[in-house]
Amino acid sequence: MHTWLKIIACWFLGMWSALAAAEQTSLIEYLHQAYAKVQYFEADFTQEKHIKFLSKPLISKGKIKFVKQQGMIWEITSPIWVKTKIQDNQIFKTTDYENNKKVTDVQMKAVAQILTELLSSQLDRVESQFDVADLEHDEAQGQWQVKLMPKSMMIKKALQELVIFGQLSDDAEKQGISQIKIVDQSGNHTKIQFESVRIKTDALTQDLLDAFQ
């Protein structure tokens, strides 16, 4: 009887793994279709940084802009102004006091890198750097979320886990990524909510390209 229980348990585990793999493949294919033609992505964001010793989160607002094969810009507009440009695997910050200063920010680099790969439909690169620890895909509710665990020691120093939330929709500007949750090694976490998404799939105007010069 004990042997049969083991066999049944193994069968259920095998079936669960197969279903999870199928669900992951389905989501990957969906994300690929959602962003395959995207040349430009822009959204407003609200960021909540929850730090253990603070009773209230630190809240900031701004815009994110992504141009395929050019880079990404995070621009905080409130409560202070800071523009961070991620380009060619480097990070540059501009404030009221300094312009395009090259900085090292492993967490920002990791988040920007995975967003760039998702928006560029380079999902194989995401899988090479992160393990999928948990996946929820509710087609009836039009929602999905995936928890990613970093593989490399460098990313592990900055991130404990990364959770990406998204929407399923036939509307190009409502589908795809809607929120990111970043958990660091100290247990602090940051939530970034995207709203008012604007995308372009046609050739980009020169003014959009000039922002990355």
C-alpha positions as CSV (number, residue, x, y, z in Angstrom):
1,M,0.0,0.0,0.0
2,H,2.8,2.3,0.9
3,T,4.4,1.7,-2.5
4,W,1.2,2.5,-4.3
5,L,0.9,5.8,-2.4
6,K,4.4,6.7,-3.6
7,I,3.5,5.8,-7.2
8,I,0.3,7.9,-7.1
9,A,2.1,10.8,-5.5
10,C,4.8,10.7,-8.2
11,W,2.1,10.6,-10.8
12,F,0.4,13.7,-9.4
13,L,3.7,15.5,-9.2
14,G,4.5,14.6,-12.7
15,M,1.2,15.8,-14.0
16,W,1.5,19.1,-12.0
17,S,5.0,19.7,-13.4
18,A,3.7,19.0,-17.0
19,L,0.8,21.4,-16.5
20,A,3.0,24.1,-15.0
21,A,5.4,23.7,-17.9
22,A,2.6,24.0,-20.4
23,E,1.2,27.0,-18.6
24,Q,4.6,28.7,-18.6
25,T,5.1,28.0,-22.3
26,S,1.6,29.4,-23.0
27,L,2.4,32.6,-21.1
28,I,5.8,33.0,-22.8
29,E,4.1,32.7,-26.2
30,Y,1.5,35.2,-25.1
31,L,4.2,37.7,-24.0
32,H,6.1,37.2,-27.2
33,Q,3.0,38.0,-29.2
34,A,2.2,41.0,-27.0
35,Y,5.5,42.7,-27.6
36,A,6.9,41.3,-30.8
37,K,6.1,44.4,-32.9
38,V,6.6,47.0,-30.2
39,Q,9.1,49.7,-31.1
40,Y,8.2,52.2,-28.3
41,F,6.7,51.8,-24.9
42,E,5.8,54.6,-22.5
43,A,3.8,54.6,-19.3
44,D,3.2,56.6,-16.1
45,F,4.3,54.8,-12.9
46,T,3.7,55.0,-9.2
47,Q,6.5,53.5,-7.1
48,E,6.0,52.5,-3.5
49,K,9.2,51.6,-1.6
50,H,8.5,49.7,1.7
51,I,11.4,49.8,4.1
52,K,11.2,47.8,7.3
53,F,12.1,50.6,9.7
54,L,9.6,53.1,8.2
55,S,5.9,53.0,9.0
56,K,4.8,54.4,5.7
57,P,6.1,53.7,2.1
58,L,8.2,56.2,0.2
59,I,6.1,57.1,-2.8
60,S,7.3,58.6,-6.1
61,K,5.8,59.1,-9.5
62,G,7.1,59.5,-13.0
63,K,7.3,58.1,-16.5
64,I,9.1,55.2,-18.1
65,K,10.1,55.3,-21.8
66,F,11.6,52.4,-23.8
67,V,12.8,52.5,-27.4
68,K,13.8,49.2,-28.9
69,Q,17.6,48.9,-29.6
70,Q,18.1,52.3,-27.9
71,G,17.5,51.9,-24.2
72,M,15.2,52.9,-21.4
73,I,14.5,56.0,-19.4
74,W,13.1,56.2,-15.9
75,E,12.1,59.7,-15.1
76,I,10.9,60.5,-11.5
77,T,8.9,63.7,-11.5
78,S,7.6,63.7,-7.9
79,P,8.6,64.4,-5.1
80,I,11.9,65.2,-6.8
81,W,13.2,65.1,-10.4
82,V,15.6,62.4,-11.4
83,K,16.2,61.0,-14.8
84,T,17.9,57.6,-15.1
85,K,18.9,56.4,-18.6
86,I,19.9,52.8,-19.1
87,Q,21.7,52.3,-22.4
88,D,24.4,49.8,-23.7
89,N,24.4,48.1,-20.3
90,Q,25.3,51.3,-18.5
91,I,23.3,53.6,-16.2
92,F,23.4,57.4,-16.3
93,K,21.6,59.7,-13.9
94,T,20.7,63.4,-14.4
95,T,19.4,65.6,-11.5
96,D,19.2,69.4,-10.9
97,Y,22.9,69.2,-9.8
98,E,24.6,66.8,-12.3
99,N,24.1,65.7,-15.9
100,N,24.4,62.2,-17.3
101,K,26.6,60.9,-14.4
102,K,27.5,57.3,-14.8
103,V,26.5,55.3,-11.8
104,T,26.4,51.7,-10.5
105,D,23.0,50.4,-9.5
106,V,22.7,46.6,-9.7
107,Q,19.0,46.5,-8.7
108,M,18.0,49.1,-11.3
109,K,20.2,47.4,-13.9
110,A,18.6,44.0,-13.3
111,V,15.0,45.4,-13.4
112,A,15.7,47.5,-16.6
113,Q,17.4,44.5,-18.2
114,I,14.5,42.2,-17.6
115,L,12.0,44.8,-18.7
116,T,14.0,45.5,-21.9
117,E,14.1,41.7,-22.7
118,L,10.4,41.3,-22.1
119,L,9.5,44.4,-24.2
120,S,11.9,43.2,-26.9
121,S,10.4,39.7,-26.9
122,Q,13.9,38.3,-25.9
123,L,12.3,35.8,-23.5
124,D,15.1,33.3,-23.9
125,R,17.4,35.8,-22.1
126,V,15.0,36.2,-19.2
127,E,14.9,32.4,-18.8
128,S,18.7,32.3,-18.9
129,Q,19.0,34.7,-15.9
130,F,16.0,33.8,-13.8
131,D,14.3,30.7,-12.6
132,V,10.5,30.7,-12.7
133,A,9.6,29.9,-9.0
134,D,5.8,30.4,-9.3
135,L,3.3,31.1,-12.0
136,E,-0.3,32.1,-11.8
137,H,-2.3,32.4,-15.0
138,D,-6.0,33.2,-14.7
139,E,-7.4,33.6,-18.2
140,A,-11.0,34.1,-16.9
141,Q,-9.9,37.2,-14.9
142,G,-7.5,38.3,-17.6
143,Q,-4.5,38.3,-15.2
144,W,-1.2,36.6,-14.7
145,Q,1.8,36.8,-12.4
146,V,5.2,35.2,-12.4
147,K,7.8,35.1,-9.6
148,L,11.4,35.1,-10.8
149,M,14.4,34.0,-8.8
150,P,17.8,35.3,-10.0
151,K,20.4,32.8,-11.0
152,S,23.6,34.9,-11.1
153,M,25.4,35.9,-7.8
154,M,25.6,39.5,-9.0
155,I,21.8,39.8,-9.3
156,K,21.2,37.8,-6.1
157,K,23.1,40.5,-4.2
158,A,20.5,43.1,-5.2
159,L,17.4,41.0,-5.6
160,Q,15.8,38.2,-3.6
161,E,13.0,37.8,-6.0
162,L,11.1,39.7,-8.7
163,V,7.4,39.3,-9.2
164,I,5.8,40.6,-12.5
165,F,2.1,41.1,-12.8
166,G,0.2,41.5,-16.1
167,Q,-3.0,41.7,-18.0
168,L,-4.4,39.6,-20.8
169,S,-6.3,41.7,-23.3
170,D,-7.0,42.1,-27.0
171,D,-6.2,45.8,-26.6
172,A,-2.5,46.3,-27.2
173,E,-2.3,49.1,-24.6
174,K,-4.0,47.1,-21.8
175,Q,-2.1,43.8,-22.3
176,G,1.3,42.9,-20.9
177,I,3.1,44.1,-17.8
178,S,1.1,46.1,-15.3
179,Q,3.1,45.9,-12.1
180,I,6.5,44.8,-10.7
181,K,7.4,43.9,-7.2
182,I,11.0,43.9,-6.2
183,V,12.2,42.2,-3.0
184,D,15.7,42.8,-1.9
185,Q,17.9,40.6,0.3
186,S,16.9,42.6,3.4
187,G,13.3,41.9,2.9
188,N,12.4,45.4,1.8
189,H,10.2,45.6,-1.2
190,T,9.3,48.0,-4.0
191,K,6.1,48.0,-6.0
192,I,6.0,49.8,-9.4
193,Q,2.5,50.2,-10.9
194,F,2.3,51.1,-14.6
195,E,-0.7,53.2,-15.9
196,S,-1.7,55.0,-19.1
197,V,0.4,52.7,-21.3
198,R,1.3,54.1,-24.8
199,I,3.0,51.9,-27.4
200,K,4.1,52.4,-31.0
201,T,4.7,49.6,-33.5
202,D,5.6,51.8,-36.5
203,A,8.8,53.7,-37.4
204,L,9.8,56.1,-34.7
205,T,10.1,59.9,-35.1
206,Q,13.5,61.6,-34.7
207,D,12.4,63.4,-31.5
208,L,11.8,60.0,-29.7
209,L,15.3,58.8,-30.8
210,D,17.0,62.0,-29.8
211,A,16.0,61.4,-26.1
212,F,18.6,58.6,-26.1
213,Q,21.5,60.6,-27.6
